[in-house]
Amino acid sequence: MKVLILCTGNSCRSQMAHGFLQSFDSRITVRSAGTQPAARVNQTAVKVMGEIGIDISKNIPTLVDEYISQEWDYVITVCDDANETCPVFIGKVKNRLHMGFEDPSHKTGSDEFVMSEFYRIRDLIKERFFAFYNSQIKSSL
């Protein structure tokens, strides 16, 4: 089972989703990528994931072109439709899904508010990807 998770920068939401999905089942090959990858994974995303035992600190944002020639069971976009245009993947894909999440790295305000948004989005990603894993992947492995 191969799953590719896409967003624009591949530094926050897609990295958290990647970490969660891989943590649910090590038999899944999970990759994440972006159309305009950032220089590094968002450090606040690293922090909030680390707090729940998932280490994404060694992940590296990757250009989606690296995966275009591979076949994927699922390609999942995680951009927030209201604010962004999700990348389009033109490679071989059995199933395309969209799970939109706001980008917590774009939140402004007090440090406390920004952190609360990272926690909120992290927990929402976990909830939706766990439901996806249970309903779409687990029985196929």
C-alpha positions in Angstrom: 0.0 0.0 0.0 1.5 3.3 -1.1 0.2 6.7 -0.1 1.4 10.1 -1.2 0.3 13.2 0.7 0.5 16.5 -1.1 0.4 20.2 -0.3 2.2 23.3 -1.5 5.2 23.7 0.8 5.4 20.1 2.3 6.5 21.7 5.6 3.5 21.4 7.9 0.2 19.7 7.2 1.4 17.1 4.8 4.3 16.3 7.2 2.0 15.9 10.1 -0.3 13.6 8.0 2.7 11.7 6.8 3.8 11.1 10.4 0.4 10.0 11.6 -0.3 7.6 8.8 3.1 6.0 9.1 2.5 5.6 12.9 -0.8 3.8 12.4 0.8 1.0 10.4 4.4 0.4 9.4 3.3 -1.7 6.4 2.2 1.4 4.5 4.7 3.2 2.4 4.0 6.9 3.0 5.6 9.8 1.3 4.7 13.5 1.3 5.7 16.2 -1.2 4.9 19.7 -2.4 4.8 21.8 -5.5 7.0 24.5 -3.9 8.7 22.7 -1.1 10.0 24.7 1.8 13.6 24.7 2.9 12.8 22.6 6.0 9.9 21.2 8.0 8.1 23.7 10.1 9.6 23.6 13.6 6.4 24.1 15.4 4.9 21.2 13.6 8.0 19.1 14.6 7.3 20.2 18.2 3.6 19.4 18.4 4.1 16.0 16.8 7.1 15.3 19.1 4.9 16.0 22.1 2.7 13.0 21.1 5.7 10.7 20.3 5.9 11.1 16.5 9.2 12.3 15.3 9.1 14.2 12.0 12.3 16.2 12.7 14.4 14.3 10.1 11.8 14.7 7.3 12.8 16.8 4.4 10.3 18.7 2.2 10.4 17.1 -1.2 9.4 18.3 -4.7 6.4 16.3 -6.0 8.2 15.6 -9.3 10.3 13.0 -7.4 7.3 10.7 -7.2 5.6 11.4 -10.6 6.9 8.1 -12.2 5.7 5.9 -9.4 2.3 4.2 -9.0 0.3 5.2 -5.9 -2.7 3.6 -4.3 -3.8 6.9 -2.8 -2.8 10.5 -3.4 -4.2 12.8 -0.8 -4.2 16.6 -1.0 -4.4 18.5 2.3 -4.6 22.1 1.3 -7.3 24.4 2.6 -9.5 25.0 -0.4 -10.5 28.5 0.8 -6.9 29.8 0.8 -4.9 27.7 -1.6 -4.9 25.8 -4.8 -4.0 22.2 -4.2 -1.3 20.6 -6.3 -2.4 18.3 -9.1 -0.7 15.0 -9.4 -0.5 13.7 -12.9 1.1 10.3 -12.1 -0.5 6.9 -11.9 -3.0 6.9 -9.1 -5.7 4.4 -8.1 -7.5 6.8 -5.7 -7.4 10.6 -5.3 -8.7 12.2 -2.1 -8.9 15.7 -0.7 -8.8 16.4 3.0 -8.5 20.1 3.4 -6.9 21.6 6.5 -6.1 25.2 7.4 -2.4 26.0 7.5 -1.5 26.7 11.1 1.8 28.2 10.0 -0.2 31.1 8.5 -2.0 31.9 11.8 -1.1 35.2 13.5 -1.7 36.5 17.0 -0.3 35.7 20.4 2.1 32.8 20.8 -0.6 31.0 22.8 -3.2 31.4 20.0 -0.8 30.2 17.3 0.2 27.1 19.4 -3.5 26.4 20.0 -4.0 26.4 16.2 -1.1 24.0 15.7 -2.6 21.6 18.3 -6.1 22.0 16.8 -5.0 21.2 13.2 -2.7 18.4 14.4 -5.6 16.8 16.2 -7.9 17.2 13.3 -5.4 15.7 10.9 -5.0 12.7 13.3 -8.7 12.2 13.5 -9.4 12.3 9.8 -6.4 10.2 8.8 -7.2 7.6 11.4 -10.7 7.4 10.1 -9.3 7.1 6.5 -6.8 4.4 7.7 -9.6 2.4 9.4 -12.1 2.7 6.5 -9.9 2.5 3.4 -6.5 1.0 4.2 -6.5 -1.4 7.2 -8.7 -4.1 5.5 -6.6 -4.0 2.4 -3.3 -4.9 4.1 
